Amino acid sequence: EGMPQSAKLRFETLIATSRGSALSDSKLQEVEGAFQDALEESQGLSIVTKHLYQELLGFLARSGQSEQIQARLKEMKLGGFPADQVTYGIIINALASSAFASLASSFFRQAEQEGIALT
């Protein structure tokens, strides 16, 4: 039998297979659960933790989940992983290339207010 799938791989697969589909509450809960499992599996490795957050934020942005994005940005900051240029770039690019492009400008302004220069 094959090796058990890592939590990180399960999370990334779930995000990849959910692209372009309507985001139901149950799908969002499934992604959030997989994210938490992957975070636990990363055991606090900062590079992995930040990458997982960025992947989740991109997914949430493509789905127009503005409130969830704000909650995760706050969680990142409290956890010692404040959003940076790359993080905001991921959010803004995902929003801009989705049906939620109008939300991109609010996150652009938020990044500027936090002193993060975006080009």
Helices and strands as residue ranges (DSSP letters): H 7-18, H 25-42, H 46-62, H 66-78, H 85-96, G 101-103, H 104-113
